[in-house]
Amino acid sequence: MFLPSTSLVGVLRMLLEARLQRARSQAGASAVEWVIIAAIVVGIAAAVGVILRNVLQSEAGEIANEIGNQ
């Protein structure tokens, strides 16, 4: 049903459609932001995991050497 934009209902309908369109576009941007944030967190977690693994292997090697030297 077509309502002229000069009626109160027509103006309210246009305002509602504009607001819904803005909300849809912002929802897409928000999803992209969350994907980027999640990727950064995963990258940081992986880097910390690699660092911890290297440190633990080094320390375990030193302990093994000390036990073998006794």
N, C-alpha and C positions, 0 to 999 in steps of 0.2 A: 504494500500500500504506500503510495507516494503522498507525503505531507509537505506542504510548502514550507520553506525555511523561515517564513515570516511569522508562522504561528508559534506559540509557546512550545507546543509539543515538538515541532520541527526543530526549533533551536536546541531544545534539550536533547533530542535524538542526535543531532550533529555533535554536540558537546560530548555525549556519552560515547559515540563512535570514535571521536578523536582521542578520548582518554583510554579507551580499550586498545586502540592501535598503539599508543605510546607504551602501555603496559606490556603488550606483546613484544614490542621491539626491545624493551628493557629486560624482559625475561630472557630473551636470547643472549643479550650481552652479559647478563648475570651468569648464565650457564657457561659461557666461554670463560669468564673470570674464574669460576670454580674449577674448571678443567685446568687452567693455567696454574692456579694455586695448588691443586692436587699434584700436578706434574712436578712442581718445585719441591713440595714436601717429599715426594717419592725420591727425587734426585738427592736431596739432602740425606734422607734415611739410607740410601744406597752408599753414599760417600762415607757416612759414619760407620756403616757396616764393614766396608772395605778397610777403613783405618783400624777399627777394632780387631778385625781378623788378622791384619798384619802385625799389630802389637802383640796379640795373644800368641801368634805363631813364633814370634821372636823371643818372647819371654819363655815359652814352652821349650824352645831350643836351648836357651841358656840354662834352664833348670835341668834338662836332660844331660847337658854337658857337665854340669856340676855333679850330678848323681854318678855319671860315668867316671869322673875323675877321682872319686872317693874310694 
